[in-house]
Amino acid sequence: MVLKGSLCEPFFLFWHKISVDVGMAIRFGMKGGTSLIVAVAVVAAVLIFFPAYRLFFGISVLIGIAVAGILYLRNKYLPVKEEDVDNKRPLGL
């Protein structure tokens, strides 16, 4: 039952692609770029409809940028040397 013109319509368009197995995770039938677009749309909708979430999202982005910057600078000025790696072939390949 698809309610025409309702906010739920996009959800029902993908409903037939959802498969649920006992003991398995829910899988949606979307691929690659479509999943990325849906993820961005969900984040944008949450930021628009829940203003309090904006603060937490902003703090998370700042923490992510800070960690990425620290890791970038650490690897730039103190790169990992060949002799620092103990197990060079962990999977035995």
Secondary structure, 3 states (H helix, E strand, C coil): CCCCCCCCHHHHHHHCCCECCCCCCCECCCCHHHHHHHHHHHHHHHHHHCHHHHHHHHHHHHHHHHHHHHHHHHHHHCCCCHHHCCCCCCCCC
